Amino acid sequence: MVIHTTERPAKLLQKAAIISLVVGALLLVVKFAAYAMTGSAAILSDAVESIVNIVTAAFAVYSIGVSLQPADEDHPYGHGKIEFFSAALEGGAIVVAAVWIIYKAVSELVGGAVIHRLDMGLILVALAAGVNGLLGWYLLKIGKMEGSLILEADARHVLTDVLTSVGVVIGLFVVYFTRWIFLDAIIAIVVAVNIIFTGWKLLRKALGGMMDATTIEDTAAILEILEKTSFPDVCAYHKLRHRKSGVLHFVDFHLIFRRGLPIEQAHAIATAIEAQIAASFGDASVMAHIEPCREKDCPNCREKRG
């Protein structure tokens, strides 16, 4: 078995998560101030999503600390799967918030609404969108660079919030100039539907990780090495399995060697192939099971005997 890991900058990941939490809290205050001034359901929908940002950012701070802990006796495969729980929490929270937004918007459509000081509300929401855009770009950059699903999920949620804010600003500009107040509730509903779509994508990705779903990209990377191996003593492979826990990939498979090959040579070749696969992922635990070839007419075995 070969285990290959890269050193992950824990302080950088935790710093990014803490920045997300602090900025999210400040923007929450700004957005609710805008809602208090205007009474706009669209602005309220944007503000509610910021509450979810804070909850999930707080859990991200905790999750990053746990995910970076090394394997122990109780968790022999490490703690990386908490990243999937973090993404699932975020996706679920987004969906719940969106359903509540739709409820408030429909209530406004039925009962009517009065909006005040829309100009100041627009300025505050636009300012929040700009700050959130910078935050989302920063989190996505760090998350992709370090392979952190937690930060990537947080970044995509923040960027979704930016799109929400931009949509709210554009829609409320229309309301401001036309005085069609009913558009406020419609904008809120459109925003909520978009939020549900984003939450569903996060949930699907998280549940796939929890259920050890494979990806086409990972499978292709492994097969590229197994099928094009330069070791002539390898006759075939089978029983390939692989999964991912956080940033760590777990791969196991059976290697079939020509009959009569000394166990020491087979082990050395298997270790070399394990190392190739592990290095291709950066963070991986790879195990190959050694088997003798049982095919009577195996051309590889026949060639070696000849």
C-alpha positions as CSV (number, residue, x, y, z in Angstrom):
1,M,0.0,0.0,0.0
2,V,1.2,3.5,-0.8
3,I,-0.1,6.6,1.0
4,H,0.7,10.0,-0.6
5,T,-0.4,13.2,1.0
6,T,0.4,16.9,0.5
7,E,0.9,19.3,3.4
8,R,-2.3,21.5,3.7
9,P,-2.0,25.0,5.1
10,A,-4.4,24.7,7.9
11,K,-4.0,28.3,9.0
12,L,-4.8,29.6,5.5
13,L,-8.0,27.5,5.2
14,Q,-9.1,28.5,8.7
15,K,-8.3,32.1,8.1
16,A,-10.4,32.1,4.9
17,A,-13.3,30.5,6.7
18,I,-13.1,33.1,9.6
19,I,-13.0,36.0,7.0
20,S,-16.1,34.5,5.4
21,L,-17.9,34.4,8.8
22,V,-16.9,38.0,9.8
23,V,-17.7,39.6,6.4
24,G,-21.0,37.6,6.3
25,A,-22.0,39.0,9.7
26,L,-21.3,42.6,8.7
27,L,-23.2,42.3,5.4
28,L,-26.1,40.7,7.3
29,V,-26.4,43.9,9.4
30,V,-26.2,46.1,6.2
31,K,-28.9,44.1,4.4
32,F,-31.3,44.0,7.3
33,A,-30.8,47.8,7.7
34,A,-31.8,48.1,4.0
35,Y,-34.9,46.0,4.7
36,A,-35.8,48.0,7.8
37,M,-35.6,51.2,5.7
38,T,-37.6,49.9,2.7
39,G,-39.8,47.0,3.8
40,S,-39.0,45.3,0.5
41,A,-39.6,41.5,0.3
42,A,-36.9,41.3,-2.3
43,I,-34.3,42.8,0.0
44,L,-35.6,40.6,2.8
45,S,-34.9,37.5,0.6
46,D,-31.4,38.7,0.1
47,A,-30.9,39.3,3.8
48,V,-32.3,35.9,4.8
49,E,-29.8,34.2,2.5
50,S,-27.1,36.1,4.5
51,I,-28.3,34.4,7.7
52,V,-27.6,31.1,6.0
53,N,-24.2,32.4,5.0
54,I,-23.3,33.0,8.6
55,V,-24.6,29.7,9.9
56,T,-22.7,27.7,7.3
57,A,-19.5,29.8,7.6
58,A,-19.5,29.1,11.3
59,F,-19.8,25.4,10.6
60,A,-17.1,25.7,7.9
61,V,-14.7,27.1,10.5
62,Y,-15.3,24.0,12.7
63,S,-15.3,21.5,9.8
64,I,-12.0,22.6,8.4
65,G,-10.4,22.1,11.8
66,V,-11.9,18.6,12.0
67,S,-11.1,17.6,8.4
68,L,-7.4,18.4,8.7
69,Q,-7.0,16.1,11.7
70,P,-4.9,12.9,11.0
71,A,-6.4,9.4,11.0
72,D,-6.7,7.9,14.5
73,E,-7.8,4.6,16.1
74,D,-11.5,5.6,15.9
75,H,-11.3,7.1,12.4
76,P,-8.8,5.0,10.5
77,Y,-9.8,6.7,7.2
78,G,-9.4,10.2,8.6
79,H,-11.9,12.9,9.2
80,G,-12.3,14.2,5.6
81,K,-16.0,13.2,5.2
82,I,-17.1,16.0,7.5
83,E,-16.6,18.2,4.3
84,F,-19.6,16.4,2.8
85,F,-21.7,17.0,5.9
86,S,-20.7,20.7,5.8
87,A,-21.8,21.0,2.2
88,A,-25.1,19.1,2.9
89,L,-25.9,21.5,5.8
90,E,-25.3,24.4,3.6
91,G,-27.4,23.0,0.7
92,G,-30.3,22.1,3.1
93,A,-30.2,25.5,4.8
94,I,-30.3,27.3,1.5
95,V,-33.4,25.3,0.4
96,V,-35.2,26.0,3.7
97,A,-34.4,29.7,3.5
98,A,-35.8,29.8,-0.1
99,V,-39.1,28.2,0.9
100,W,-39.5,30.8,3.6
101,I,-38.8,33.6,1.2
102,I,-41.5,32.3,-1.2
103,Y,-44.0,32.2,1.6
104,K,-43.2,35.8,2.6
105,A,-43.4,37.0,-1.1
106,V,-46.7,35.3,-1.7
107,S,-48.1,36.8,1.5
108,E,-47.0,40.2,0.1
109,L,-48.7,39.6,-3.2
110,V,-52.0,38.7,-1.5
111,G,-52.0,41.4,1.2
112,G,-50.2,44.2,-0.7
113,A,-47.0,46.0,0.3
114,V,-45.7,49.5,1.0
115,I,-42.0,50.3,0.2
116,H,-40.1,53.3,1.6
117,R,-36.7,54.9,0.8
118,L,-36.0,52.5,-2.0
119,D,-33.0,54.6,-3.2
120,M,-31.0,54.0,0.1
121,G,-32.0,50.3,0.1
122,L,-30.6,50.0,-3.4
123,I,-27.3,51.6,-2.5
124,L,-26.8,49.3,0.5
125,V,-27.7,46.1,-1.4
126,A,-25.4,47.1,-4.3
127,L,-22.5,47.8,-1.8
128,A,-23.1,44.4,-0.1
129,A,-23.0,42.7,-3.5
130,G,-19.7,44.2,-4.4
131,V,-18.1,43.1,-1.1
132,N,-19.6,39.6,-1.4
133,G,-18.2,39.3,-4.9
134,L,-14.7,39.9,-3.7
135,L,-15.2,37.5,-0.8
136,G,-16.6,34.7,-3.1
137,W,-13.7,35.1,-5.5
138,Y,-11.2,34.8,-2.6
139,L,-12.9,31.7,-1.1
140,L,-13.2,29.9,-4.4
141,K,-9.5,30.6,-5.2
142,I,-8.3,29.2,-1.9
143,G,-10.8,26.3,-2.0
144,K,-9.7,25.2,-5.5
145,M,-6.0,25.7,-4.8
146,E,-6.1,23.6,-1.6
147,G,-8.8,21.1,-2.7
148,S,-11.2,22.1,0.1
149,L,-14.8,21.2,-0.6
150,I,-15.9,23.2,2.5
151,L,-14.5,26.4,1.1
152,E,-15.7,25.7,-2.4
153,A,-19.2,25.2,-1.1
154,D,-19.0,28.4,0.9
155,A,-17.6,30.3,-2.0
156,R,-20.4,29.1,-4.4
157,H,-23.0,30.0,-1.8
158,V,-21.5,33.5,-1.4
159,L,-21.4,33.9,-5.2
160,T,-25.0,32.8,-5.4
161,D,-25.7,35.5,-2.9
162,V,-24.0,38.0,-5.2
163,L,-26.2,37.0,-8.1
164,T,-29.2,37.3,-5.8
165,S,-28.2,40.8,-4.8
166,V,-27.6,41.8,-8.4
167,G,-31.0,40.5,-9.4
168,V,-32.6,42.3,-6.5
169,V,-30.9,45.6,-7.4
170,I,-31.9,45.4,-11.1
171,G,-35.5,44.5,-10.2
172,L,-35.8,47.2,-7.6
173,F,-34.5,49.8,-10.1
174,V,-37.5,48.9,-12.2
175,V,-39.8,49.2,-9.2
176,Y,-38.2,52.5,-8.3
177,F,-38.9,54.1,-11.7
178,T,-42.2,52.4,-12.6
179,R,-43.7,52.2,-9.0
180,W,-45.0,48.7,-9.8
181,I,-44.8,47.6,-6.2
182,F,-46.0,44.1,-7.0
183,L,-42.8,43.4,-8.8
184,D,-41.0,43.4,-5.4
185,A,-42.7,40.1,-4.4
186,I,-42.2,38.6,-7.9
187,I,-38.4,39.4,-7.7
188,A,-38.3,37.7,-4.3
189,I,-39.9,34.5,-5.7
190,V,-37.5,34.4,-8.7
191,V,-34.6,34.8,-6.3
192,A,-35.9,32.0,-4.1
193,V,-36.2,29.6,-7.0
194,N,-32.6,30.3,-8.0
195,I,-31.5,29.7,-4.4
196,I,-33.4,26.3,-4.3
197,F,-31.5,25.2,-7.5
198,T,-28.1,26.1,-5.9
199,G,-29.0,24.3,-2.7
200,W,-30.1,21.2,-4.6
201,K,-26.7,21.1,-6.5
202,L,-24.8,21.3,-3.2
203,L,-27.0,18.6,-1.6
204,R,-26.5,16.3,-4.6
205,K,-22.7,16.7,-4.5
206,A,-22.6,16.1,-0.7
207,L,-24.9,13.1,-0.8
208,G,-22.7,11.6,-3.6
209,G,-19.7,11.9,-1.4
210,M,-21.4,10.4,1.6
211,M,-22.5,7.4,-0.5
212,D,-18.9,7.0,-1.9
213,A,-20.1,7.8,-5.5
214,T,-17.3,7.7,-8.1
215,T,-16.6,10.4,-10.6
216,I,-15.8,9.9,-14.3
217,E,-12.6,12.1,-13.9
218,D,-11.2,10.0,-11.1
219,T,-11.9,6.7,-12.8
220,A,-10.3,7.9,-16.0
221,A,-7.2,9.0,-14.2
222,I,-6.8,5.5,-12.6
223,L,-7.5,3.6,-15.8
224,E,-5.0,5.7,-17.7
225,I,-2.2,4.3,-15.4
226,L,-3.5,0.7,-15.1
227,E,-4.2,0.2,-18.8
228,K,-0.9,1.8,-20.0
229,T,1.4,0.3,-17.5
230,S,5.0,-0.3,-18.8
231,F,5.5,-3.4,-16.7
232,P,5.4,-6.5,-19.0
233,D,4.9,-8.9,-16.1
234,V,1.4,-7.5,-15.4
235,C,-1.2,-9.6,-17.3
236,A,-4.3,-7.7,-16.2
237,Y,-6.2,-6.0,-13.4
238,H,-9.7,-6.3,-12.0
239,K,-11.9,-5.4,-9.0
240,L,-11.1,-1.7,-9.2
241,R,-12.8,0.3,-6.4
242,H,-12.2,3.9,-5.4
243,R,-13.8,6.6,-3.3
244,K,-13.0,10.0,-1.9
245,S,-13.1,11.3,1.7
246,G,-12.5,15.0,1.8
247,V,-9.3,15.6,-0.2
248,L,-8.1,12.0,0.2
249,H,-8.7,9.4,-2.5
250,F,-8.9,5.7,-1.5
251,V,-8.1,3.2,-4.3
252,D,-7.8,-0.5,-4.3
253,F,-7.6,-3.1,-7.1
254,H,-6.2,-6.6,-8.0
255,L,-3.1,-6.9,-10.2
256,I,-2.7,-10.2,-12.0
257,F,0.9,-11.2,-12.7
258,R,2.4,-13.9,-14.9
259,R,2.8,-17.3,-13.4
260,G,6.1,-18.1,-11.8
261,L,7.0,-14.4,-11.1
262,P,8.8,-14.2,-7.7
263,I,6.6,-12.5,-5.0
264,E,9.3,-9.9,-4.3
265,Q,9.3,-8.7,-7.9
266,A,5.5,-8.7,-8.0
267,H,5.3,-6.7,-4.8
268,A,7.9,-4.2,-6.1
269,I,5.9,-3.7,-9.4
270,A,2.6,-3.3,-7.5
271,T,4.2,-0.7,-5.2
272,A,5.4,1.3,-8.2
273,I,2.0,1.3,-9.8
274,E,0.4,2.3,-6.5
275,A,2.8,5.2,-6.2
276,Q,2.0,6.4,-9.7
277,I,-1.7,6.4,-8.9
278,A,-1.2,8.1,-5.6
279,A,1.0,10.8,-7.0
280,S,-1.6,11.5,-9.8
281,F,-4.1,12.5,-7.1
282,G,-1.8,14.2,-4.8
283,D,-3.6,13.0,-1.7
284,A,-4.4,9.2,-1.9
285,S,-4.1,5.8,-0.2
286,V,-3.7,3.1,-2.9
287,M,-3.6,-0.6,-2.3
288,A,-3.0,-3.4,-4.9
289,H,-3.8,-7.1,-4.2
290,I,-1.4,-9.5,-6.0
291,E,-2.7,-12.5,-7.9
292,P,-1.1,-15.1,-10.2
293,C,-2.4,-15.5,-13.7
294,R,-4.8,-18.5,-14.1
295,E,-5.5,-18.2,-17.8
296,K,-4.1,-21.2,-19.6
297,D,-3.7,-19.4,-22.9
298,C,-2.4,-16.0,-21.5
299,P,-0.1,-14.6,-24.2
300,N,1.9,-12.8,-21.6
301,C,2.6,-15.9,-19.6
302,R,3.3,-17.9,-22.8
303,E,5.7,-15.3,-24.0
304,K,7.7,-15.4,-20.8
305,R,7.8,-19.2,-20.8
306,G,9.1,-19.2,-24.3
